[in-house]
Amino acid sequence: MTEKNSEKSSVKRAAAVAQKAGSRKLNSNEVEVSTGVIFGVKPVPQFILSDIRREFKEPPVPTWFNKDTGRKEPNPDDPEYKKSYNDYIVGLSMAVIDVMVLMGTYSVSVPKGVPEPTSETWKNELGAILRARGWSRSDIAELSDEERYVFWVKYRAATGGGVTGEDSDINRITLAIGRLSGVAEEDVRDATDNFRDTD
């Protein structure tokens, strides 16, 4: 087969795949992300999101003594407080996103080239990623299927748009779950905006 015929064949195959994908209609409770993975989305109970918020304690604003007024005043510009507050917001946002992903999504369709969340391929990839992040082999071995699924969504399946894009995969997924769960779109955007601040 000549190079030109090979390219033509490749283009035809790509067009056929695109046509097939384009002809599939998404259910109103489905979200297709940039990797081609299609997620089903479902509501997440409000009580779970409220319980998560209660688990994270907002750091108190430090005070300083103002000699001019003769009293203590809040000092939200304290560098340690700013760092603690940022850590609190990012931790809370990550927990909310993780729970929304775990309880509000399931994979409907996974294209070739993306490992299934329960596959040995993904289990091995995740192990390598987490070891590079400093996790011990025993901590990795103790991961549940649910925990591996959340990592799969964030690290493999919903990676498009990065964490800074308005139309990022994670943003689209959490907005869809939020709509079904009765969470205000602004609250969902706040969580994903804070998730972006992790870098």
N, C-alpha and C positions, 0 to 999 in steps of 0.2 A: 504494500500500500504506500503510495507516495505521501509526502508530507502534506500536500494540499488536500488529498482525499482524507487523510487522518484528521486534519483540522476540520474539514467539512463534516465528517462523521461525529466529531466531538461537539461541534456546534449544534448538529441535529439532536444529539442526545440531550444536550443542555436545554434546547428549546422544548423538547418533549417533557422533560422533568418540570420545567417552568410552567408549561401548559397544564400539566397534571396538577401541579400545586395550585395554579391559578383557578382551576375548575372546582377545587374543593372549597365549599362554602363553610366558613367558620360559624359555629353555633354562637349565640349571643353571650354565652358563658365560657368562651374560649378566647385565648390570646396566643397569637403566633409571634414568636420572637425572631430576632435576626439570624439565629443559628438554624432556623427551620423547625425547632421544637414547638409543638403546640401544647399549651397548658389548658386544662380545664380549671376554672376558678369557681370558688364557692364562698359563701359568707363565713366570716370568723366571728364567733360570739363576742359581743362587746365586753362581757365580764372578764374574758381572758386578757383583752387589751388593758382594761382597768387594773387588773391584778398585776400586770407587768409594770405599769406606771407606779404602782405602790411599792414594788420591789426596789425601785431606784430612788434613793433619797437625795434630794437636791441639796447641795452644800450651802451652809449658811453664809450670808454676806458678812465679811469681817467689818469691824468698826474701828474707828480711830477717834482720838479725843481732839476736838477742835477747841483750841484755847480761846479763839475769838467769840465763840458762842457759849463756851463753858459746858459742852455736852458731847456725848459720843454720837458720831454720825456714820452711816454706812459708807463703805469704801469698795464699790463694785469694780474699781480699777486695779485692785490688788492683784499682782501677777500670779500668785499662787491660787487665788480664788478664780481668776479667769481660766487657768488651766484646769482646775477641779471642775468648774462649771462646764467647760467644753467636754471634758471626759464624761461627765454625767449625761450631757445631751447626746453625745455620740453613742455611749453605751445603751441608753434608753432607745434611741432610734434603731440601732442594730438589733436589739431584742425584739422590738415591734416588727421590724421587717422579717426577721427570722421566723417569728410565730405566724405572721401573715403567709409567708412562703410555705411553712410546714402544714398549717391547718387550712389554708385557702387555695392550695394548688395541687394538681396531680397531672402527671404527664399523659397526654392523649396520644401523641405521635412523636416519635424520635427518629429523625432521618439518619441515613447511613452516614458514617463519619463521626457521629456523636455517640459515645457509649451510653448505654442504658444506666439509670441511677443505681441499679442493683447488680450491675455486671462486675466481674473480677477486674476488667480493664479499669473501670472507674475506681474501684477499691484500691488498686495498686497506684494509680495516678494520685489519688487523694493522699495515700500514705506518703508518697514521695514529696508532695507539696507540704504536708504538715511536718514532716521530718525537717525539711528546709526551713520551716518556721520555728523549729526548736521543740516540737512535740516529741515525747518519748514513744518508743514502739508500743509500750503497754497502754499508754493513753489512746493511741491510734487504734489498737486492737479492741479497746472497750467501746468504740463508737457504735451507736445503734444504727439501724437502717434509716431511721428518721433523721438522725444527725447527718449521715452521709448524703441523704436526699437534699437537705438544705444546702450543704456545701456544693452539691452537684448543680443545683439551680444557680447559685451565685458564681461558681468558678468555671462552669462548663456550658450550661444550657442557656443562661440569660446574660450573656456577656456583652451584648451589643450596646453601642452608645456610651460605653464606659460608665463612669459614675458621675460624670459632669453634664451629660446630655439631657435636655428636657425630655427627649423621646427615648431615653434609655430603656432597655428591656425590663429592668427591675422597676423602674418608674411606671411603665405601662401595666405590669402585672399587679403592683400594689394599688394602683388607681382602680383597676377593675375589681379587685377584692374589696377595696374600700367602698365602692359604689354598692356592691352587693351586701356589705356589712353595715351600711348606714353610717359610715365614717365620712366626715366632711372632706371634700377633695383637698382643701387647704391643709388639714391635719396630715393627710397622707403625703402631700408635697413637702411639708415641714420635715417629716421623718426621712424622706429620701434626700432632701437638701442636706440634712445633718449627716446622713450616710455619706454623701459626697465629701463632707468636710473631714473624713477620716484620713485623707491623703494629705 
